[in-house]
Amino acid sequence: MMAKPITTLIDLKIQEMGQKKIKASHTSKIPSLRISTQVGSFTDHEESQFYTDSLSSEECSAVQLIRRTADLKDLILTKPSKSHDKKHSDLPFGPKTRAFIIPAKNFEIVNIEMDPLENYNIWSDIGRGSYAVVKFATQKVTGQKLAIKIYEKQKIQDPMRQKSINREVKIMKLLKHQNIVELIEDINAEKNLYLVMEYVQGFSLQAHIMKQPWKRLEEVEAAEIFGQFMQGLAYCHRINISHRDIKLENVLINKFHQIKLIDFGFSTISATKNKKSYIYCGTPNYMAPEIIKKIDYAGPPVDIWASGVLLYTIVTGVFPFSSTSESKVFKRILRNDYKIPDYISYSLKQLISQMLQPNPELRFTAEQIIEHNWVKNKGKIPGKAMPLSGDSMDVIIDDDNFIY
């Protein structure tokens, strides 16, 4: 009888019981290990026996594949009987269990890989970028809500991009702060890299602003939000981490008005506080002059500049250097060409000016910003007036074009 090659893909779970055993779930309810098994040299009868008696029976929830020796001399397929004798529970299978032995020459284990997300239920997409997708997930046992960032390895073949992602994981493992999204687990699988993170049930700061009647925040609310944001950023700077992609989309706010800084994909860590970098990166409207000039720069002052742009934007509804093209935006940044509306309080004007200081060495630090009166007093500064509705400024523009 002619032998036919067979390829099967079985969901498996490692279980220790005397000898090393592998429990295969017929119903795929326990997809914790995946084994690709190339089976050859089965006769028609043997093939039928393998499927009918071991895998295709509805009453059999699982079969056991037992590796009896280290050199895989043979493979035993067993079908547990419903009347399994409890007195033999210490044995690999009971006396009423049918076993089928397949000689080692008839099979070859090609690949074994843990199911990377066995502990999680994966639901809908909550974010998508050029290199990764973020999915909403829940922990199977606890029900904890999570966000899982998935990098497809085939899309990140570039060595520079791989280095950047590895740095992101390294940095996120160091970050433990109430205003920074937490990395819970990183899983490096064969095809994907998974970053399991804290889920923030809310929306971006940009979305929050767009919901406001004038597309901006009053100073009291702005100060509350910005103060939390700066606490997270100051923490990063204290441990020599620079974010390098500060923008409205990377600040999340939940229903309790708690702020979380996210997306450390372009962050960097240095051994010293003011170590210079030369990487040209950022989002155009948030770029500091020193980056546009393509000169070496220190990370923290670049973050402060971008934070100044963010602060200006949440209280006015527009970018300070907004223009019709990227090149014109850069020209305005290099000229430090911006105007703060009259309805902004003097204290806030002063703070913004210190953050949008063209000279990075004279720019405020995160600690100085936290200690500034406007932040400490949560924007409760007299002497300001909101404009009439007819005086409202242009609506904020979407600026999601990151340059790297």
N, C-alpha and C positions, 0 to 999 in steps of 0.2 A: 504494500500500500504506500502511495507516494506521501512523503512528509511535506508539510506546509509550514512556512515561516509565519509566526504570529507575533504581533507587537501589542502589548497591553499597557495601559496607564492606570495605575491603581493608587488610591489615596490610602496612606498608611500611617500608623502611629506606633512609635517605639514603646515597648513594654518589657520590663525585666521580670522574668519568672524562672529562676533556675538557670536556664540557658537563655541566650539573647534571642528574643522573639520580635517579630514585627507583626502587628495587628492591622489587617487590611479592612477598611470599612466599605462594605458593599453599598451602603446607603450614602456614603460620602458625608456623614454627619460629623466625622472627626478628621478633617483634612489637615493634619499636622505634619505629615511627611509625604513627600511624593517620590515614587520610585518608578523609573522607566525600565521595564523588563523586556528584553528581546528574547522571545521563546522560539526555538527552532527544533526541527526533527521530531515534531509530534506526528503520529499517525492520525488518521481520521478518527479512530476510536478514542485515542488518548486526548485529542483536542476536545471531543464531545464530553468526555468525562471531566476534563478540567473545567469547562464552562458550566455544564449542567449540574454537576455535583458540588462544585466549589464556589461558584460566583453567581449564577443566575437564579438560584432558588430564592423565592420571596421570603420563605421562613427563616432563611439564614441571614442574620444581620451583619455577620463578619466572618472572615476566614483568617486563619493564622498561617503566616509564612515563617517557618522556623529555620534559622541557619544552624545546622547541627554541628558543623565544624568550622574552624577558622578559614579553611581553604575551600569552603562551599562544595563539599563532596556531593551533597544532594540537597534538594529542596522538598520540604513536606508541606502539602496543602491539607488543612484539616477543616472539617465542618463540624462545629460544636453541636452536640445533640441537645434537644430541649430537656431531656432527663439526665443532664450531666450529674454524675455521682459526686456529691459534696465531699465524700471521704477521699476522693482523689484530687481535691482542689489544688494540691501542691504540685501536681503533675502538669506538663504542658498541655495535655488533653486527656479527657476522661476515657474510660473503657468503651463507652458507646459512641465515641466520636470516630467517624470514618476518616481515614488518612490516605492520601495518595502521594506516593513518592515519585519525584521526577529526577532522573539522574542529572548530575551537574553538567554533563555535556550538552544537555538540552536547553540550558538557559544561560543568560549572561546579564548581570546587573549593570546597566549602562550608566545610570545617573541617580544619585540620591540628593534631594534638596528639601530642607524644611520649608513648609508653607510659611512664608514670612509674616503673614497677617492672621495666623491661626487664632489669636486672642481677640480679634476685633471684627465687628460687623461694619462693612463699608457701605456708605450710602451715597448721597449726591455730591456733585462737584460744588465747591464753594469758592474756587479761584483757579485761574489758569494763566500760565505764562509761556514764554518761548521754550523753556527747558523743563518745566515742572507743572504738575497739576496738584491742587490741594482738594482733598475730599473730606467730607464730614464722616465721622466714624464714632462707634461706641464700643467700649470695652465689654466683652461678652459677659463676664462674671459680675462686674460692678455696675455696668450701665453708664459709666463715666463718659461724658461727651468729649470728643477729641477732634483734632484736625490733623490729617496725615498728608504731608507733602511728599509727592512721589516724583523722583527724578528717573527718567528713562535713560539707562546707560548708553543706549545707542545714539541718543541725542547729545551726549556730552563727551564726545570723543576727543575734543580739543583739550590738550594738556593744561592750558591756562584755565579753562573752564573747570576741569577736574580739580585743579589746585584750589580754585575759588570755593568750590563746593565742600571740599575736605576742610578748608579753613572755616567755612560756615558751621559745620558740625562741631569742630573743635571749640569754636568760640561759644556756640550755644550751650555746650556742656558746662561752660564756666559760669553762665549767667543765671543768677538766682535773685530775682528782684520782683516785687509786687507789680511794678509797672513795665515789666518786660515779659513777653510770652515765653513760657517754659517749654524746653525740650524734654520730653518724658523718656523717649527711647529712640535710638537710631538703629535701623536694620539694613545691613548691607547684603542684599540677595544677589542672585546670579544676573537677573535682568534689570532690576530696579534698586534704587536707594530710597528707603522710607524714613522720613523724619516724623515721628509721632509727637505731636505737640498739644499743649493746652488749647482747648477750644474757647474762643471769646464770643459769646452770644451777643452780638451787637453789629456795628457797622463801622466803616472807616470814618475818619474825621472829615474827609471830603464829603461823604454822603450826609453826614450830620449837618454840615454847613449848608448844603444844598436844600435841606428841609426848612431852613429858616426863612422867614418872610423877606428879609433883605439879603439873603445869601451870605450872612456873616453873623458873628456872635457879638453880644454886648460884652463890655470889658470884664464884668464880674464873672460871667461864665467862662470867658476866654482865659482869664487868670487862673481859675480853678483847674481847667483842663491843661493849660500850658505848664502850670506848676508841677503837676504830676508827671507830665512828659519830661520835664527837665530833671526831675528826680531820677528817672530811669536813665537818661542820657548821662547825667553826672556820675552815676554809678559805673556806667561803662567807661567813662574817661578816667575814673580813679583806678581802674584795673587795666588801663592802657588799651582799651578797645575803642575803635572808631567805627561808627555805623556806615558812613559814606553814601547812604541813600535815604536821608531824612526827607520825607514828603508827607502830604496829607493822607495818601493812600496807605502809608505804612504806620499809621497811628490808629488804633482801634479804640472805640468807646462802647461800653456796655450800658445797660439800662440804669445802672447805678452811678453812671458818670465816672466809672473807673477807666483809666487809660492804660493801654498796653502797646508798647513799641514792638513791631514785628519786622520780619524779613531782614535777616542778617546775611543775605546772599553776597553782598559786596563789602562786608565789614572786614576789618583788619585788626590784628593785635601786634603790638610791638614790645620790645624789651625795655624801652625807655619812653618817657612821656612825650617827647617831641621828636621822635624819630621821623625822618622825612620819607615820603613816598613819591613815586613818579608815575603811578598809574593814572591815566586819564579816564575818569569815570564819573558818573553822576547823571542827574536829570536836568536838562538845560535850564529851566527857570530857577532851579535851586543851586546852580553851580557857583562856587566861589571864584573870585577873580584869578587867584593863583592857579586854579585848575584850567581855566580858559587860556591862561598864558602858557600852559604846559611847562611849568617850572616845578621843581620839587616842593612838596608841601607837607605840613604836619596834619594828621587826621583830625584832632579835636577842633582846631579853628575852622576847618571845613564844615564840620557838623554844626558849629555855632552859626556860621553864615546861613546854612540851609534852614536852621531853626529860626533865624531871624526872618527869612522869607516866609516860613510857615506861620510865624506869629503875625506878621504884617497881613498875610492873606486871610487868616481867620477873623481879623477885626475889620477888614475892609472889603473882603469878597473878591479881590483881584490880586494878581501877582505884582510885586513892586516894579519889576522890570519887563512887564508884559509888552509884547509887540507882535507884528504880523509875520515875522519869520525868526528862525533860530539865530541867524547871524545878527539880526537887529537886537534880539534879546541880549546876545553876548556883548554887543557894543554898548548897550545901556548899562550892563553890569560893570564893564570896564570903566565907564565914565561915572559910575555910582549915581546914575541918573534916575532918581525916584523922588516922589513927593508923598508926604504923609498928610492925609486929610485933616482939616481943622477940627473936626469933631473928636479926634483922638486926644486923650488926656496928655498933658505935658509929660507926666512921669512915663507913660508908655512910649511917647515919641522919643524920649531920651534913651530908653531901653533898646528900642528898635535901632536907633542910630548907632549905639555901641555894638550891637550884634552885626550890623551891616557895615562895619568899619572895614575899608579896603585893605588896610594893613593888618595882616593876620596876627602880628605880634601885639597890636594894640586892641585887638578884638576882645570882648568880654569872654571870660571862661564860664563853664557851666556853674561852678560854685558862686561866682559873682552874680550870675543871673538869679540863682535861687535866693540870694541875699538882697536882691534889689527890692526897693519899697513896693513897686507895683505888684511883684509876685508875692511878697510876704503879706501884703495887705489884701491880696486876692482881688485886685482891681478896684477896690473901694476907695477911689481917689476923687475928691471933689474937683469941680472946675472943668467938666467936659459936657458936651451936649451932643445928642444924636441928631443927624440931619433929618430934614423932612423927607417924606417918601419920594418926592420929586427930585431930590438931590442924590438919590442912591446911585452907586457906581456900577460899572459893568459887572455882569455875572462872571464868576470864576470860570476859567477855562480848564479843560481836562489836559493834564500834562503827564502822560504815562510813557514818555519816550526816554528810556534809560540808555545812556551811551556808555559803552565799555570797550 
